[in-house]
Amino acid sequence: MANFLFVLSHDDNEAASRCFQLAQIAHSKGHKTDIFFINDGVFWANSERDLNVFALFS
């Protein structure tokens, strides 16, 4: 099986949803799957994050 690395670098619902969906599909097909969080993407790694508060970075 293949190895997949998905990089999430935005605090954006659509980008995060797509990243997690693709990672889940690859994992379900038996591939080794990793997600790397960088820049604003690290906010998705916080399980205690208040999803009603948005980052205001430009």
N, C-alpha and C positions, 0 to 999 in steps of 0.2 A: 504494500500500500504506500501511498505518497504521504509526504509531510506538507502541511499547509501552515503558513504564518499569515494571519490577518492583522493589519495595523490600523488601529483606530486613533485618529489624531484630531478629531473634532467633537465638540460638545453639541452635537446636532442629532435630533431624534431619528431622522431618516438615515443618516450615515451609520449611526449605531445599530439601528434595526437591520440594515442591510448586512453589516459586518457580522452580527450575531446570527442572522439567518444563514448566511453562507458558511459560517463556521459550523453551525448545527448540521447542515446538509452534509458537509464533508465528513464530520465526525460520525454521523449516522451510517455513512457508507464504509466505515471502518478505517478511515484515514486518521493519521496523527494530526491533531489540530491545536494550534496555539494562537492566542490573541495577545498582541503587544499594544499597550496603551502608551501614548506619547502626547505631549502638549496638552490641549484641552480634553483629549480623550481620557485622561486619568480620572476625570470626574465620574466616569462610568464604573470605575473600580470601587467606589465608595458605596457600600451596601446601606449605609445610614444616610445617604444623600436625600435631601428634601427636593423631590422632583418638581416642586412648585417654584423653586428658585432657579433662575437662569444665570449663566455666566455672562458678564457684560464686557467681553474683551473685543477689541477692534483690531 
